[in-house]
Amino acid sequence: MVIIANPLPAPDRSLPEVSLPAGRLTLAKRLWRGQAEDGTEFGFDLAAPLKDSECFWQTATARYVVRQEPEPVVEIALDFAPVAAVGLAWAIGNLHLELAAESTRLLAPDEPAIRQLLERLQVRYRATTALFCPGRFARGTFQPHELGPSHRHER
């Protein structure tokens, strides 16, 4: 078993990729084990959690990349007033559930509490699978400087 402490800072992108699939909750951990598609086993004892698409190991013939697995989510099309979307996002957050916002849709884990909330509020949704990255919110067309002097995004 290969022990991994950090992602590779400069992988050779010309090498073929070998994926190591991992769920979102596994990727949030610093200590875990996984097996790549070619059967190579890895132990992860990380300083910080890996992110989807990060290369963590490389040989002379391949580079190993972690790939987040899609999971069951509910998708809510953003085809209603922005103020309603804000209210819906607040309601989901008020249940202490996670949410991701994209430019055309909201995603939340497919859980009974989410479905009950959406049905009670009469919000149309669709069950699907997707890469779920909670807390990720699309900015829309605004640039950070257009949002006021107190709004900053550190890189």
Contacts in CASP RR format, 6 or more apart in sequence:
PFRMAT RR
TARGET T0000
AUTHOR 0000-0000-0000
METHOD contacts of the structure
MODEL  1
MVIIANPLPAPDRSLPEVSLPAGRLTLAKRLWRGQAEDGTEFGFDLAAPL
KDSECFWQTATARYVVRQEPEPVVEIALDFAPVAAVGLAWAIGNLHLELA
AESTRLLAPDEPAIRQLLERLQVRYRATTALFCPGRFARGTFQPHELGPS
HRHER
1 33 0 8 1.000
1 41 0 8 1.000
1 42 0 8 1.000
1 43 0 8 1.000
2 40 0 8 1.000
2 41 0 8 1.000
2 42 0 8 1.000
2 43 0 8 1.000
2 57 0 8 1.000
3 42 0 8 1.000
3 43 0 8 1.000
3 44 0 8 1.000
3 45 0 8 1.000
4 42 0 8 1.000
4 43 0 8 1.000
4 44 0 8 1.000
4 45 0 8 1.000
4 46 0 8 1.000
4 56 0 8 1.000
4 57 0 8 1.000
5 45 0 8 1.000
5 46 0 8 1.000
5 47 0 8 1.000
6 46 0 8 1.000
6 47 0 8 1.000
6 56 0 8 1.000
7 50 0 8 1.000
7 51 0 8 1.000
7 54 0 8 1.000
7 55 0 8 1.000
7 56 0 8 1.000
8 55 0 8 1.000
8 56 0 8 1.000
8 57 0 8 1.000
8 58 0 8 1.000
8 63 0 8 1.000
11 55 0 8 1.000
11 58 0 8 1.000
11 63 0 8 1.000
12 58 0 8 1.000
12 63 0 8 1.000
13 63 0 8 1.000
15 58 0 8 1.000
15 61 0 8 1.000
15 62 0 8 1.000
15 63 0 8 1.000
16 61 0 8 1.000
16 62 0 8 1.000
16 63 0 8 1.000
17 62 0 8 1.000
17 63 0 8 1.000
17 64 0 8 1.000
17 65 0 8 1.000
18 36 0 8 1.000
18 37 0 8 1.000
18 38 0 8 1.000
18 40 0 8 1.000
18 62 0 8 1.000
18 63 0 8 1.000
18 64 0 8 1.000
18 65 0 8 1.000
19 36 0 8 1.000
19 37 0 8 1.000
19 64 0 8 1.000
19 65 0 8 1.000
19 66 0 8 1.000
19 67 0 8 1.000
20 34 0 8 1.000
20 35 0 8 1.000
20 36 0 8 1.000
20 37 0 8 1.000
20 42 0 8 1.000
20 56 0 8 1.000
20 64 0 8 1.000
20 65 0 8 1.000
20 66 0 8 1.000
20 67 0 8 1.000
21 37 0 8 1.000
21 67 0 8 1.000
21 68 0 8 1.000
21 69 0 8 1.000
22 32 0 8 1.000
22 34 0 8 1.000
22 50 0 8 1.000
22 66 0 8 1.000
22 67 0 8 1.000
22 68 0 8 1.000
22 69 0 8 1.000
23 68 0 8 1.000
23 69 0 8 1.000
23 71 0 8 1.000
24 68 0 8 1.000
24 69 0 8 1.000
24 71 0 8 1.000
24 132 0 8 1.000
24 133 0 8 1.000
26 32 0 8 1.000
27 49 0 8 1.000
27 50 0 8 1.000
27 51 0 8 1.000
27 52 0 8 1.000
27 66 0 8 1.000
27 68 0 8 1.000
28 49 0 8 1.000
29 44 0 8 1.000
29 49 0 8 1.000
30 44 0 8 1.000
30 45 0 8 1.000
30 46 0 8 1.000
30 47 0 8 1.000
30 48 0 8 1.000
30 49 0 8 1.000
31 44 0 8 1.000
31 45 0 8 1.000
31 46 0 8 1.000
32 43 0 8 1.000
32 44 0 8 1.000
33 41 0 8 1.000
33 42 0 8 1.000
33 43 0 8 1.000
33 44 0 8 1.000
34 41 0 8 1.000
34 42 0 8 1.000
34 43 0 8 1.000
34 44 0 8 1.000
35 41 0 8 1.000
35 42 0 8 1.000
36 42 0 8 1.000
36 64 0 8 1.000
38 62 0 8 1.000
40 64 0 8 1.000
42 56 0 8 1.000
42 57 0 8 1.000
42 64 0 8 1.000
44 50 0 8 1.000
44 56 0 8 1.000
50 56 0 8 1.000
50 66 0 8 1.000
51 66 0 8 1.000
52 66 0 8 1.000
52 67 0 8 1.000
52 68 0 8 1.000
52 131 0 8 1.000
52 133 0 8 1.000
53 65 0 8 1.000
53 66 0 8 1.000
53 67 0 8 1.000
54 65 0 8 1.000
54 66 0 8 1.000
55 63 0 8 1.000
55 64 0 8 1.000
55 65 0 8 1.000
56 64 0 8 1.000
56 65 0 8 1.000
56 66 0 8 1.000
57 63 0 8 1.000
57 64 0 8 1.000
58 64 0 8 1.000
68 131 0 8 1.000
68 133 0 8 1.000
70 129 0 8 1.000
70 130 0 8 1.000
70 131 0 8 1.000
70 132 0 8 1.000
71 109 0 8 1.000
71 110 0 8 1.000
71 129 0 8 1.000
71 130 0 8 1.000
71 131 0 8 1.000
71 132 0 8 1.000
72 109 0 8 1.000
72 110 0 8 1.000
72 127 0 8 1.000
72 128 0 8 1.000
72 129 0 8 1.000
73 107 0 8 1.000
73 108 0 8 1.000
73 109 0 8 1.000
73 110 0 8 1.000
73 127 0 8 1.000
73 128 0 8 1.000
73 129 0 8 1.000
73 130 0 8 1.000
73 132 0 8 1.000
74 107 0 8 1.000
74 108 0 8 1.000
74 109 0 8 1.000
74 110 0 8 1.000
74 114 0 8 1.000
74 115 0 8 1.000
74 118 0 8 1.000
74 125 0 8 1.000
74 126 0 8 1.000
74 127 0 8 1.000
74 128 0 8 1.000
75 105 0 8 1.000
75 106 0 8 1.000
75 107 0 8 1.000
75 125 0 8 1.000
75 126 0 8 1.000
75 127 0 8 1.000
75 128 0 8 1.000
75 130 0 8 1.000
76 88 0 8 1.000
76 105 0 8 1.000
76 106 0 8 1.000
76 107 0 8 1.000
76 108 0 8 1.000
76 118 0 8 1.000
76 123 0 8 1.000
76 124 0 8 1.000
76 125 0 8 1.000
77 104 0 8 1.000
77 105 0 8 1.000
77 124 0 8 1.000
77 126 0 8 1.000
78 85 0 8 1.000
78 103 0 8 1.000
78 104 0 8 1.000
78 105 0 8 1.000
78 106 0 8 1.000
85 101 0 8 1.000
85 106 0 8 1.000
88 106 0 8 1.000
88 121 0 8 1.000
88 123 0 8 1.000
89 99 0 8 1.000
89 101 0 8 1.000
89 106 0 8 1.000
91 117 0 8 1.000
91 121 0 8 1.000
92 99 0 8 1.000
92 106 0 8 1.000
92 108 0 8 1.000
92 114 0 8 1.000
92 117 0 8 1.000
93 99 0 8 1.000
95 113 0 8 1.000
95 114 0 8 1.000
95 117 0 8 1.000
97 108 0 8 1.000
97 109 0 8 1.000
97 111 0 8 1.000
97 113 0 8 1.000
97 114 0 8 1.000
98 108 0 8 1.000
98 109 0 8 1.000
98 132 0 8 1.000
98 134 0 8 1.000
98 135 0 8 1.000
99 106 0 8 1.000
99 107 0 8 1.000
99 108 0 8 1.000
99 134 0 8 1.000
99 135 0 8 1.000
100 106 0 8 1.000
100 107 0 8 1.000
100 108 0 8 1.000
100 132 0 8 1.000
100 133 0 8 1.000
100 134 0 8 1.000
100 135 0 8 1.000
100 136 0 8 1.000
100 137 0 8 1.000
101 107 0 8 1.000
101 135 0 8 1.000
101 136 0 8 1.000
101 137 0 8 1.000
101 138 0 8 1.000
102 138 0 8 1.000
103 138 0 8 1.000
103 140 0 8 1.000
107 130 0 8 1.000
107 132 0 8 1.000
108 114 0 8 1.000
109 132 0 8 1.000
110 127 0 8 1.000
115 125 0 8 1.000
118 124 0 8 1.000
118 125 0 8 1.000
144 151 0 8 1.000
144 152 0 8 1.000
144 153 0 8 1.000
END
